[in-house]
Amino acid sequence: MTAWIVEQHDRLLSLMAIAAIGTGAALHALGAEPAGDTVLAVSVAVLLVSLLVHVGRALVVEHRVGVDVIALVAMAGALALGEYLAGAVIALMFSGGQALEAAASRRARRELSALAQRAPTVAHRRRGDAIEEVPVGDVAVGDVVVVRTGDVVPVDGVVVTGEAVIDESALTGESLPATRGPGGPALSGTANAGAPFELRATRLAAESAYAALVRLVESAERSRAPFVRLADRYAALFLPLTLLAAGAAWLASGDPVRALAVVVVATPCPLILAAPIALVSGVSRAARRGVIVKGGAAIEALGRARTVLFDKTGTLTIGTPAVREIAVSDGVAQIELLRLAASLDQLSAHVVAEALVAEAHERRLELANPADVREDPGRGIVGLIEGRRVAVGSRGWMESLGYPADEVASVMVGTDVEAGLARVHVGADGSMLGTIVMADELRPDAVELVGALRACGIRHIAMVSGDRRSIAERIGARIGVDRVYADQSPEEKLQVVHAIHDDPDLQPVVMVGDGVNDAPALALADVGIAMGVLGATVSAETADAVITVDRIGRVADAVAIGQRSLRIATQSVAAGMALSVIAMGFAAAGALAPVAGALLQEAIDLAVVLNALRALRG
């Protein structure tokens, strides 16, 4: 609301300046020059008082000296020298520039604003046969809500009935809808693009994926980039230089109007406007690609990055085991082996068991209800499936149940010796049926990631993993990183970031991770990027950016967007300031009158703002 009030205030001042200029010009045309000058003088005085309050608040509250002071000096000089039209044009230039900045910034933040405005507020909760509309905050874990066609999913949950067709573009940037069957996840903030379905809430609204995303957006919108703060300091240094140049022009010519013209064209609006707009445009552009960046500071650091460090599990790899291969004994079908194992594993909370059940659901297998189940956590599980005593587990578990060791070994797959693979053995009624090989697979886009980062100019790419060296080096070799740090505890990951950060040729450092154990390294790095916001984990809270789509390749996208945004900001500032300095030279030589200088400066401002907005495009 405050930003809206400020924007409306700047618009009102602009309209006042336009009205004064129009009225003054009309009175001059009618031969009433004194009356026209009076109208212009009064308008300049009113606008000068408003600007004085603005500058005073910036000095006292924000301890900041910026472009406003030069505009204040220019307007006061115009009023003192009787250059009322020039003063009115300067006032229009300043207030119009402020309004232009607000409008451009609003456009640059549109992706972030759209995310925040999409936050669901109501839910349709089922109570028996009745459906009631309630505030989304009233939905408890376990409640069933009905998501109608076109509705925004109010809370995180799992599909209970029917097949859900969900538009996840607001969260992930993916344009194609996803299909979720019973038990499949649905996240708040996504939209129902198909028939109505029922959802069982698994998180409170305040703890949902979308609530975490909105918090990230709010953090991004509060941030000011170091580049912008540096621009403020440059503006403060520019003020005495401008006054010296204006004084020199006055002394050389004896004409105070020349000094006024120098001050008018010296207003460094390009420095103040271009940097924040270009960097915020980069933030918005990244959001469109499924990367929420917490403000211009992180975008700038991404643009300067020279090192990228990756965690392995859940970052370069999917993070959950998946079925790689199924080896079966003679006469056993692979699908039947998977169905029996998954049916029994429905009652296990082990991560491998959950992966087997998920694989069976994906293949649309009809699972049986297990009975008389006994589990030895971490080793295996045994129970009755359709009258058969089925056992699922490790080699040692199977042998402890009486399965012959030679039978267990006979169905071991050729990849048995490969590091990083889990083998799940399945037997029934004392006979081995087969073995399921599980592996944490690389993300599909991980192999191309290193090449994309090298194309962006990244000098050092490394993997920092807590996994065994054999596993970590196998993954590192496949994607082509420069170095692998294996067997790393959270404290040792911090030491790696520290050591690399001490090398000036490898700064800034980007760290990418997904788990709680990555949070310290994410916080220490110049830019911490967390994979996924689904759990609102510590890593997402401490990171500077969060990738909401399940694609590691977005890291390269974020770096490229940061580089382009920083390049456009620098180009805009350099070109705008160069044009201002050239204009100062013409003004000092008497070739630019104050009014013409004010109009020229406004044109420069418009040009650099439009150039800065190029960062919104790819």
N, C-alpha and C positions, 0 to 999 in steps of 0.2 A: 504493500500500500504506500509506503514512504517513497519508493522509487516512482510510483505512479503520480504522486503529488508533485514531486520534483519535476517530472516530465511535463505535467500540465502547467506548472509555474513557468518553465522555460518557454513553453508554447505561448502563454499569455504575454510574456515579455516580448517575444518575437512579433506577435500581432500588434502590440502597442507600438513597437518601433516602426512596423510597416505602416500603421495608421498615421503616425506622426510624419513619416517621410511623405506619404501621399498627401496629407493635409497641407504640409509645409510647401510642397511643390505646387499644389493647386493655388495657394494664396500668393506665391511668388508669380505664378502665371497671370493672376488677376491684378498684379501690381501692388499687392499688399505685402511687400517684403518684410516690414517690421513685424506684422502679425505672424507671418510664416516663420520668421526667425524665433519668435517667442514660443510658438508651438514646438518647434524643434528643440529649443533650449530647455523647456520644461520637461519634455520627454526624456532628454539626455540626463537631466538632473534626477528624475525619478528612477531611471534605470541605473544611474550611477550609485544611488543609495542602496538599491537592491543588490548590486554587485559588491558594494562595500560590505554589506552584511554577510554575503556569501564568502568573500575573501577572509573576513574576520573570523568566521566560524572555522574555516579550513586551517587558519593559523593557530587558533586557540585550541580547538577540539582535536584536529587531526595532525597538528604540528607540521603542516605541509604548505609549501609555497609553490605555486604552479603558474600556469598560463594566465590565470585570472588576474594576477597582479599587473602583468603587462597590459592587459585589456583595460584594467582600472586606470593605469597611468595614461593610456591613449585617450580614454573618454574624458578624463579630467583635463588633459591638455587641450583637447578639442573644445571643451566648454570654456576654458580660460582664454583661448585664442580666437574665440568667436567662430570657429569652424563647426557650426551647429549641425549641418548636413553630414559632415564627416563623422561627428560624434554619434549621430543617429544610425549611420551605416555601421559604425563599429559596434554599437549596441546590438544591432540586428545580427551582425556577424557573430558576436559572442553568444547571444541567446539562441540564435539559429544553429550555431555549432554545437551547443549543449543539447538542443533538441535532436539534432542530427545524430550525435553520439548515442543518445538514448534509443533512438529508433534503430540505428545500426546494431547496437548491442542487443536490443530485443530480438532482432532478426537473427543475430549470431547465436543467441541462446535458445532458439525456437525448439530444437530437438530436446534440450533439457526441460524446457517448460512443458512441452507436450507429454513427456514422461511423468512429470509431477502432477499435471492436471488429470491424467488418466487414472489416478489412484481410486480404487473402488470405495464407495461409501455405504452401500446397502447390500444386503444378501437376502435371498429367499430361502428361509430355513424350513425344513419339513418337520412337522410335529404330528406323527401318526398319518392320517389321511389329509391333514390340513397343511397349507403352505402359508407362512407368515413372512412379511417383509420386516427385517430388523436392521439396525445399524451394524455395519460389518464388525465393529468392536465387540458385539454381543455374541458372536459365533465362537463356541467353545470347541476344543479338540474333541473329535468324535461326532460332532453334529453333522447331519446330512443336509446339504444345501442343493437346491435345484438351480442349474445354470441354463437359462433360456437362450434360444438362438439370438446371437448378437450381443448377449450380455458379457460384461467383463467378469472374469472369474474372481470372486471376492477374497478367497483365502487359498493358501496352499493345501492340497489334498490329493486323494487318489480317486479315480473313477470307480463308482459303485455299480452302476447299471448302464447298459448300452455302450455304444462306441462313440467316443468323443472326437470331434474334428476341431482342433484348436489352432487359432492364429496366434503364434508366439512372436510375431515381428516386433512388437513393442519392447519385449524383453531381450530378444536375441538378435534382431535384425534379419532373421530368416524370412523370406517372402512366402515360401510355401507352407501351408498348414500341416500340422502333425496329427497323426491318428493315434489315439490312446484307447486300448481296450480296458476291461475291468482290471483294477489293480494298478493301472498306469498312472503316472503323476500328472497333475495339472497345477500350474502355478498362478498365483494371483497376478493380476495385471494383463494376463493373456485374454483372448476373446474367443467365445464359442462361435465357430464358423460353420457349425453343422446343426444337427438336431439337438433338442434339449437333452441334458444328461444330469445324473445325480453325482454329487461329489462328497466324500467324507473328509472333513477337515483334519489335517494332521498338524497344523500350527495355528496359533492365534494370529489375528491380522497384524498385530504390532510386531510379530516375529517373522512375518512372511518374507518371501523373496522380494516382493514388490515394495514392501515397507523399507527393506534394507536398501533397495535401489533408490527410493525417494530420498533417504538420508544421504546417500552418496551424491545425489543431484544437488541437494541443499548445501552440502559441503563444497561442491564444485562452484556453486554460484556465489559463495561467500569469499572465495579465494581471490587474491590479487597476485599477479605474477611478479617476480623480481624484475623482469624487464620493464614492467609498468612503473614500479617504484623507482627504478633507475631513471626512467623518463621524467618522473617528478623532480629528481635531483638535477637532471640536465636543464629542466625548465627554470629552476632556481638559479643555476649558473648563467643561464641565458639572459636573465633580467639585467644584471649589472653590465654585461657586454652590450646589450641593446642600449642602455642608457648612455654608455660611453660613446657608442657609435652615433647616437642621436645628438649628444653634446658636441661631438667633433663636427658633425654636419652643420650644426647651429653656429659654432665658432668660425668655420670656414666660409659660410655664406652670409652670416649675420641675419639669417631668416629663421625664426623659431618654427615656422610652418614646416620647414624641411625636417626638423627634428621630430615633429609630430608624425610626418609621413613615414620616417624610419621606424618609429615605435609601432605604428599601425601595421606595417608589413612584417614586423619582427615577431608577431604573435606566433609561438611555436605550436600551434594546434596540431600539425601533423605528428609531432612527437607524442602528444598526449592522447590523440584520438586513434592513431593507426595501430600502436602496439596493443592496447587492450582489445580492440575490435578483432584484429587478426588472430590473437591467441584464443580469445573466446570463441571465434569462429572455428578454430581447430578443435576446441572442446566439443562443440556441437557436431562437427563433422565426425569426430571419433564416436560420439554417441550413436550416430546413424549407422556406424559399422559395428555396433554392439560392444563398445568400450566406453565405460563411464570413467572419465578423467576428472579428478578433483581439482579443477581450476587451471588457470593459465600457467602457474608455476610448474606443474607437472608436464604440461604440454611443452613448455620451453626446455625443460630438462630432457624430455624425450627427443627433442630436436637436436640437442647437443650430445646425446648419448654416444659413448665409444665402446662400452662393454655391456654384454647381456649375459646374466647367469640364470640357469634354469634348475629348478627342482626336477626330479624324475617322476615319481609316482603321483598320478593325478594331474600332472602338468604336461610333460612330454608323452606320458602314457595315459591311457584312459582312467586308470586308478582302480579298476575292479577287474577280477579275472574273467576271462571269456573262454569259451570252448574253442580250442585250436584243432583238436583231432579226437576221433573216437575209434579205438581199436576193439574188435569184438572176437569172441571165440567162434568156432564153426557153428553155423546154424542160428546165430543170434543177429537180429537186425539192429543197426545203429540207433534207429528211432526208438525201438522198444527198450534198448538199454538206457537211453536218455530219459524215457518216460518213467521207467521204474525208479531210477536214481532220483529224479526230480520229485516224484510222488512221495518218496520217503523223506527227502530233504525239506519238504514243506514245513516240518516241525523243528528244523534246525535254524539257529540264528547265525551260524558260521558264514563268513563272507563267500566262501566257495559254494556252500549250499544255496545261498541266495542267488548266486550267479547261475547255478544249474537250473533253478526254478525259473529264473527270468528267461533263460535260453529256451526252456520248454514252452513257456507262454508265448515267446516270439514265434516259435514254430507251430503255435496253435495246437499243442498236444493236450489231450484230455487226461488230466492227472487223477489218480485214484486216492482215496482217503486211507492214510496209514493207520495201523492199530498196533497195540502192544509194543510201543516204541521205546528203545533204550539208547541213550547217546553217551559216549565218552568224549566230552568237549575237546576239540582239537585233533582227535584221532579218527572217530567214525561214528556211525549210527546204524542201528539194526531194528527191523520191525516187520510186521505183516503187511504185504501189499497183494490184495486179491487172492489171499490164501497162501501166498508164497513168502517164505522168510527171506527178506532181501537185506543185504549188508552193503553199506557204502562207506569207504574210508581209505586210510593209508594202507601200505603194504603190511606193516606190522599189525595193524588192527585186523586185517583179513586173516593173517596167520594165527592171531590169538583166538579167533573164532573157529579155528580148525580147518580153514582152507589150505590145501597143500601148497607149500612154498613154490614147487615147480610149476603148478598151475598159475599161480599169481605171476611168476616171472614170464610164463609163456605168452601172456597177453600184454607185456610191457612194450611200449612203442619204441621205435628206433630213436626217437628224440629224448629218450629217458635221461641221457647223460647231459643234456643241454641245461645250462644254469638258468634259474629263474622260472622253471616250469613246475606246476603242481600236477600230480597224478592222482586221480580219484579212481579207485578200484571198485568194481561192482560185481557182486555175486548173489546167487539165490539157491537156497536149499543145498548148500555145501558145494556147489559148482561155480567156478568163475565164469562170468558172462563177458567181461571186458574191462577196458580202462579208458577213462576220459582224461585227456590232457588239457590242462587249463594254463593260460598265460595272460599276463597283463600286457596287452598289445599297445604298440605305439599309436598315437593319434594319427589319423589318415594324412593330415597335412603337416606332420612333424618333419618328414624327410625333406620337404622343400623349404622349411623354415630357415635353416642356416644360410642357404643360398640367397634367400630374400633379404636377410639381415646384412649379409655381405654387400649386396647391391645397394643397401642404404648407407654403406660406409662404416659399419660396425667393425672395430678392429679385433676384439677378443670375445669369443663365445665359449662358454664353459657350462658344464653340468655339475651341480652340487647336490649330492644325493646321500641319504642315510642308508641306502641299500648296500649289499655286499659288492665288493669290487668287481667280481666276475659278471654280475648282473649289470651294474652300472656301466662298465666298459663295453659290454655288448651293445647296449642301447646307444652309448656315446659314439661308437664306431659306425653304427647304422646311420646316424644323422649327421656325422662329420663335425662334431664340436672340436675346438682347439685343445681342450683339457677336460679331464674327468676327475672330480673330487668325490671319492667314495667313502662310505662308513662315517659320514659326517653327522655329528650331533648338532642340535640347534646352536650350541655355543661355538662349535667349530665352523658352522656356516657363517656365523657372525665374524669370526676371525678371517675367513676367506674374503668376505666383503671388505673388511678393514684393510687387508693386505693389498687388494686390487685398487681400493680407493686411494691408497697412498702413492700410487703411480700416476703422475699428472697426465701421462699419455693415454691412460685408460679411463679417465673420468669424462663425463658422469657415468655412474654404474646403475644399470637396471637389473633388478632381481625379480624373477617370476616364480611364483609358488602357489600352493593351494591349501595347505594344511596349517593347523595351529603351530606346528613346529617350525614353519617358515616365517611366522609373524615377526620375530625379532630381526631377521635378515631383511624382510620387506621394509620394516621401519627404518633400518639403518641405511639402506641403499638410497641413492639420489632419487630414484623412482622405483617404488614397489608395485608390482602388478600381480593381482590375485586372480586365479582362475575360478570364475563362478561366484555368484552371489546367493546361491540357493539356500545355504544354511546360515547366512549372515554371520559367518565365522569370524574369529579374531583376525584371520589373515585379510579378509575383506575390509574389516574396520580399520586396520593399520595401514593398508596399502594406499598408494596414491592413485591407482587406477584399478578397475575391476572389469574383466572380460565376462560379459553376460552370455555370450554364445559359446557353445562347446567346441571352440576351434582355437588351437594354439597359434595358428597363422595370423590371428588378429594382433599378435605382438608386433610383427613386422609392419602391419598396417598402422598401428599406433605410432611407431617410430617414424614412418614415412609422413604421416599427418603432422607430427610434431616438427619435423624438418621443414616441411612446406610452409606451415604456419609461421615458424620463426623466420624463414627466408622472406616471406611476404611482409612480415612486420618490419624487418630490417630494411627491405627495399623501400617500403612506404615512408619510413622515418627518414632515411637518407635522401630520397628524392624530394620529399616535402621540405626538409630543412635546407637542402641545397637551393631549392626554388625561393624559399624565404630569404636566404642570404643574398641571392642575386637581386631580388626585389629591393632589399635594403640598400644595395649599391645604387640602383636606379633612383630610389627615393632620396638618398643623400646627395646625388648629383642634380636633383631638382627635376628629374624626368617623370616622377610619379607624384601626383597630388594626393593628399590624405584620402579623399573619397575614392579615387581610382585605386589607391593602395589597398583600401579596405575591401573593395570588390575583388581585386586580384587575390587577396589572401583567402577570401571565402571560396573562390574557385579552386585554390590549392587544397584547402581543407576538404572540399567535396571530392576532389580527385583522389586524395590519399585514402579517404574513407571507402570509396568505391573499390579501390585497389585492395585494401585490407579485407574487404568482404569476399575477395576471390578465394580466401582460405576455406570458405564454406563448400567450394566445389572440389571435385576430385581431380 
